[in-house]
Amino acid sequence: MASAANLVFYRCTAVDLTDKIPERHPLPAKPLIEAMLELRWDLAEGAQQGLTVDPGFRFFMGRYYDRVRAQYPHVQDLPVSEVPENFTGHVVRHQFWTRKKEWPVTQIGPGILTVNETDGYLWDTFRPRLIASFKALFDSYPTEITPLRLNQITLRYIDAVAFDPENSDVPILNFLRESLHTTVAVDPQLFSDPKEAESPLGLNVSLTYRTKKPSGVVVLSLGNGVKADVPSIIWETKVVSSGENVPIDLQGFEAWLDDAHTVSDKWFFTLIRGRLLESFEENPDAKQDANSDFQSRT
């Protein structure tokens, strides 16, 4: 995951308003924590009522590794892999890393596959990895045992900006409004001091909207927390399609990826436009060659 060096302390002193949505471009001090694609497929009813099982998982696990081992040779079994499979539907059990604890990583479990990236993320290299994993899934899943029916696909980004409420010039809800262009409010009359309405001790907000291309929903979640021992505001953007809107072939998958990434990009740059974006554009290492090819959030 990202280190404190990837987080930018930001102090807002004035309303940060701009209507212009920036074009996609590299960010030297990118706020990305993690990018992830998740695929889920139907499970079958287990022998015990209320439990589910992936009948093809045992065969799929070995076949999938055979197809991705050139890119992800290091195998790690998670502690949950000691739990019987019918108790862990849609929970990842095994990880395949590029090197030991070196990102990116692809993960599988009964009814679930993910591809995850952190600091090294760049869409132009992440996208081919997603396509390769999608192909490996369909090439390796034992449909002679049970059909493979995808039921959900998610493209998710988690970003963070360092923000310490105790040292900031503005309260946390002001920061959201002025820097992330998101308004969260309660009636100031609830408090003896109306100013307290802008300074909740905790923040955890999730908003879900429909999206037509791709057909599904986009989910924005915001909260305060700690990242690498640094007080931060963390926000997550998810594009999710379910049921009949999930692509079932490679052509449909590639189209879905491009549409979902376009939505994610628009939300990201719209939310951070203004001086917060400028802070992410600043070179975090003064010694870095100005002509270096920085990696982008997108």
C-alpha positions as CSV (number, residue, x, y, z in Angstrom):
1,M,0.0,0.0,0.0
2,A,1.0,3.6,-0.3
3,S,3.5,5.1,2.2
4,A,3.3,8.5,3.9
5,A,5.4,9.9,1.1
6,N,2.5,9.4,-1.3
7,L,0.1,11.5,0.8
8,V,0.1,15.2,0.6
9,F,-0.7,17.5,3.6
10,Y,-3.1,20.1,2.4
11,R,-4.1,23.2,4.2
12,C,-7.1,25.1,2.8
13,T,-7.6,28.7,3.6
14,A,-10.2,29.9,1.0
15,V,-13.0,28.5,-1.0
16,D,-11.6,26.5,-3.9
17,L,-14.1,26.8,-6.7
18,T,-13.6,26.1,-10.4
19,D,-16.0,24.9,-13.1
20,K,-13.4,23.6,-15.5
21,I,-12.9,19.8,-15.4
22,P,-9.2,19.0,-16.0
23,E,-8.1,16.5,-18.7
24,R,-6.5,13.3,-17.7
25,H,-2.8,13.9,-17.0
26,P,0.1,12.5,-14.9
27,L,0.3,13.4,-11.2
28,P,3.8,13.4,-9.6
29,A,2.3,13.2,-6.1
30,K,-0.6,11.0,-7.0
31,P,-3.0,10.2,-4.1
32,L,-3.7,6.6,-5.2
33,I,-3.7,4.0,-2.5
34,E,-5.0,1.1,-4.6
35,A,-6.7,0.2,-7.9
36,M,-8.6,-3.0,-8.2
37,L,-10.7,-5.0,-10.6
38,E,-13.1,-7.6,-9.1
39,L,-15.0,-10.3,-10.9
40,R,-17.6,-12.4,-9.2
41,W,-19.5,-15.4,-10.4
42,D,-22.5,-17.6,-9.2
43,L,-22.0,-20.1,-6.5
44,A,-24.0,-23.3,-6.0
45,E,-25.9,-24.4,-2.9
46,G,-23.8,-26.5,-0.6
47,A,-24.7,-29.8,1.0
48,Q,-25.6,-27.9,4.2
49,Q,-28.5,-25.4,4.1
50,G,-27.3,-21.8,3.9
51,L,-23.8,-22.6,2.6
52,T,-22.5,-22.1,-0.9
53,V,-19.8,-23.8,-2.9
54,D,-17.8,-23.2,-6.1
55,P,-17.8,-26.7,-7.6
56,G,-15.0,-25.8,-10.1
57,F,-12.7,-23.9,-7.7
58,R,-10.2,-26.7,-7.0
59,F,-9.5,-27.3,-10.6
60,F,-9.7,-23.6,-11.5
61,M,-7.0,-22.7,-8.9
62,G,-4.3,-24.8,-10.5
63,R,-5.3,-24.1,-14.1
64,Y,-5.4,-20.3,-13.4
65,Y,-2.0,-20.3,-11.9
66,D,-0.6,-22.1,-14.9
67,R,-1.8,-19.3,-17.1
68,V,-0.6,-16.4,-15.0
69,R,2.6,-17.7,-13.4
70,A,4.8,-15.9,-16.0
71,Q,3.5,-12.6,-14.6
72,Y,2.7,-13.7,-11.0
73,P,5.1,-16.5,-10.0
74,H,5.0,-16.0,-6.2
75,V,2.2,-17.8,-4.5
76,Q,0.9,-17.0,-1.1
77,D,-2.0,-18.7,0.7
78,L,-4.0,-16.5,3.0
79,P,-5.0,-17.7,6.5
80,V,-8.6,-18.0,5.3
81,S,-7.5,-20.8,3.0
82,E,-7.4,-23.0,6.1
83,V,-11.2,-22.6,6.4
84,P,-13.4,-24.9,4.4
85,E,-14.3,-23.4,1.0
86,N,-18.1,-23.6,1.6
87,F,-17.7,-21.1,4.4
88,T,-15.7,-18.6,2.2
89,G,-17.8,-17.9,-0.8
90,H,-16.6,-14.7,-2.6
91,V,-13.6,-14.4,-0.3
92,V,-10.1,-14.4,-1.7
93,R,-8.0,-17.3,-0.4
94,H,-4.9,-17.3,-2.6
95,Q,-2.6,-14.6,-4.0
96,F,-0.2,-14.6,-6.9
97,W,2.4,-11.8,-6.7
98,T,4.9,-10.6,-9.3
99,R,7.5,-11.1,-6.6
100,K,7.2,-11.6,-2.8
101,K,5.0,-8.8,-1.6
102,E,5.6,-6.9,-4.7
103,W,2.6,-5.4,-6.5
104,P,0.6,-6.0,-8.7
105,V,-1.1,-9.1,-7.4
106,T,-4.0,-11.2,-8.6
107,Q,-6.2,-13.0,-6.0
108,I,-8.7,-15.8,-6.3
109,G,-11.3,-17.5,-4.1
110,P,-14.5,-19.4,-4.6
111,G,-16.5,-17.3,-7.0
112,I,-14.1,-14.3,-7.0
113,L,-11.1,-13.0,-8.8
114,T,-9.3,-9.7,-8.4
115,V,-6.3,-7.8,-9.8
116,N,-4.8,-5.2,-7.6
117,E,-2.1,-2.5,-8.1
118,T,-0.7,0.3,-5.9
119,D,2.2,2.8,-6.4
120,G,3.1,1.4,-9.8
121,Y,-0.4,2.0,-11.2
122,L,-0.7,3.3,-14.7
123,W,-3.8,2.6,-16.8
124,D,-1.9,1.8,-19.9
125,T,-0.2,-1.1,-18.1
126,F,-3.0,-2.0,-15.7
127,R,-5.6,-2.5,-18.5
128,P,-3.6,-5.3,-20.2
129,R,-3.2,-7.1,-16.9
130,L,-7.0,-7.0,-16.4
131,I,-7.6,-8.4,-19.9
132,A,-5.0,-11.2,-19.4
133,S,-6.7,-12.2,-16.1
134,F,-10.2,-12.2,-17.7
135,K,-8.9,-14.4,-20.5
136,A,-7.2,-16.7,-18.0
137,L,-10.4,-17.0,-16.0
138,F,-12.4,-18.2,-19.0
139,D,-9.6,-20.4,-20.4
140,S,-9.0,-22.1,-17.0
141,Y,-12.4,-22.4,-15.4
142,P,-13.7,-26.0,-15.6
143,T,-17.0,-25.5,-17.3
144,E,-17.2,-29.3,-17.9
145,I,-17.9,-29.4,-14.2
146,T,-20.1,-26.4,-13.7
147,P,-21.0,-23.3,-15.8
148,L,-19.2,-20.0,-15.3
149,R,-21.8,-17.3,-14.8
150,L,-20.4,-13.9,-13.9
151,N,-22.7,-11.8,-11.8
152,Q,-20.8,-8.7,-10.9
153,I,-17.8,-6.6,-12.1
154,T,-16.3,-3.7,-10.2
155,L,-13.5,-1.2,-11.0
156,R,-12.4,0.4,-7.8
157,Y,-10.0,3.2,-6.9
158,I,-9.0,4.2,-3.3
159,D,-7.3,7.6,-2.9
160,A,-6.2,9.6,0.1
161,V,-5.1,13.1,1.1
162,A,-3.4,13.7,4.4
163,F,-5.6,15.9,6.5
164,D,-5.2,16.5,10.3
165,P,-8.4,18.1,11.7
166,E,-6.5,19.4,14.7
167,N,-3.9,21.3,12.7
168,S,-6.0,22.3,9.6
169,D,-7.0,25.9,9.1
170,V,-10.6,24.7,8.3
171,P,-13.0,22.1,9.7
172,I,-13.3,18.7,8.0
173,L,-16.7,19.4,6.3
174,N,-15.3,22.7,5.0
175,F,-12.4,20.8,3.5
176,L,-14.8,18.4,1.8
177,R,-16.8,21.2,0.4
178,E,-13.9,23.5,-0.7
179,S,-11.4,20.9,-1.8
180,L,-13.3,17.8,-2.8
181,H,-16.4,19.6,-4.0
182,T,-18.6,17.4,-1.9
183,T,-21.1,18.9,0.6
184,V,-22.1,17.1,3.8
185,A,-24.1,19.1,6.3
186,V,-26.3,18.9,9.4
187,D,-28.4,21.6,10.9
188,P,-26.2,23.9,13.0
189,Q,-29.1,24.4,15.4
190,L,-28.3,21.0,16.8
191,F,-25.3,22.4,18.6
192,S,-24.9,25.0,21.3
193,D,-22.0,26.4,19.2
194,P,-23.2,26.3,15.5
195,K,-19.5,26.0,14.4
196,E,-19.4,22.5,15.8
197,A,-21.6,21.3,12.9
198,E,-18.6,21.6,10.6
199,S,-16.3,19.5,12.8
200,P,-17.6,15.9,13.3
201,L,-15.2,13.6,15.1
202,G,-15.8,10.9,12.5
203,L,-16.7,10.9,8.8
204,N,-18.2,7.9,6.9
205,V,-20.4,8.8,3.9
206,S,-21.4,6.7,0.9
207,L,-23.4,7.8,-2.2
208,T,-24.7,5.6,-5.0
209,Y,-25.8,6.9,-8.4
210,R,-26.9,5.2,-11.6
211,T,-24.6,5.2,-14.6
212,K,-25.7,4.4,-18.2
213,K,-22.3,3.7,-19.7
214,P,-21.5,1.2,-18.5
215,S,-24.9,0.2,-17.2
216,G,-24.7,0.0,-13.5
217,V,-23.9,2.3,-10.6
218,V,-21.0,4.5,-9.4
219,V,-20.4,4.6,-5.7
220,L,-18.5,7.4,-3.9
221,S,-17.4,6.7,-0.3
222,L,-15.6,9.2,1.9
223,G,-14.2,8.9,5.4
224,N,-11.5,10.1,7.7
225,G,-8.9,7.7,9.0
226,V,-5.2,7.1,9.2
227,K,-2.9,6.0,6.4
228,A,0.7,5.1,7.1
229,D,0.3,6.8,10.6
230,V,-0.9,10.0,8.8
231,P,-4.4,11.4,9.6
232,S,-6.1,11.4,6.2
233,I,-9.3,11.7,4.3
234,I,-9.8,8.6,2.2
235,W,-12.2,8.3,-0.7
236,E,-13.2,5.4,-2.8
237,T,-14.8,5.4,-6.3
238,K,-16.4,2.2,-7.5
239,V,-18.1,1.5,-10.9
240,V,-20.2,-1.6,-10.5
241,S,-22.3,-3.6,-13.0
242,S,-24.4,-6.6,-12.0
243,G,-26.5,-9.4,-13.5
244,E,-27.2,-9.1,-17.2
245,N,-25.0,-6.0,-17.4
246,V,-21.8,-8.0,-16.7
247,P,-19.8,-8.7,-19.9
248,I,-19.6,-12.3,-20.8
249,D,-16.9,-12.2,-23.5
250,L,-13.6,-10.5,-24.2
251,Q,-15.0,-7.8,-26.5
252,G,-17.7,-6.9,-24.0
253,F,-15.1,-6.9,-21.2
254,E,-12.8,-4.5,-22.9
255,A,-15.7,-2.1,-23.8
256,W,-16.8,-2.3,-20.1
257,L,-13.3,-1.5,-18.9
258,D,-12.9,1.5,-21.1
259,D,-16.4,2.9,-20.1
260,A,-15.8,2.3,-16.4
261,H,-12.4,3.9,-16.5
262,T,-13.8,6.9,-18.3
263,V,-16.4,7.3,-15.5
264,S,-13.7,6.9,-12.8
265,D,-11.5,9.4,-14.4
266,K,-14.3,12.0,-14.6
267,W,-15.2,11.6,-11.0
268,F,-11.6,11.7,-9.8
269,F,-10.6,14.9,-11.7
270,T,-13.9,16.6,-11.0
271,L,-13.6,16.0,-7.3
272,I,-10.0,17.2,-7.0
273,R,-10.1,20.1,-9.4
274,G,-8.6,23.3,-8.2
275,R,-5.8,23.7,-5.6
276,L,-6.0,20.1,-4.4
277,L,-5.1,19.0,-7.9
278,E,-2.3,21.5,-8.0
279,S,-0.9,19.9,-4.8
280,F,-0.9,16.5,-6.5
281,E,0.9,18.0,-9.5
282,E,3.8,19.2,-7.3
283,N,7.0,17.2,-7.5
284,P,7.4,15.4,-4.2
285,D,11.1,15.0,-4.7
286,A,13.0,18.3,-5.4
287,K,15.9,16.2,-6.7
288,Q,13.9,14.4,-9.2
289,D,14.7,15.1,-12.8
290,A,12.0,17.4,-14.2
291,N,11.9,15.3,-17.4
292,S,11.2,12.1,-15.6
293,D,8.2,10.0,-16.7
294,F,6.0,10.2,-13.6
295,Q,3.3,7.6,-13.2
296,S,-0.2,8.8,-13.3
297,R,-3.3,8.2,-11.1
298,T,-5.0,7.4,-14.4
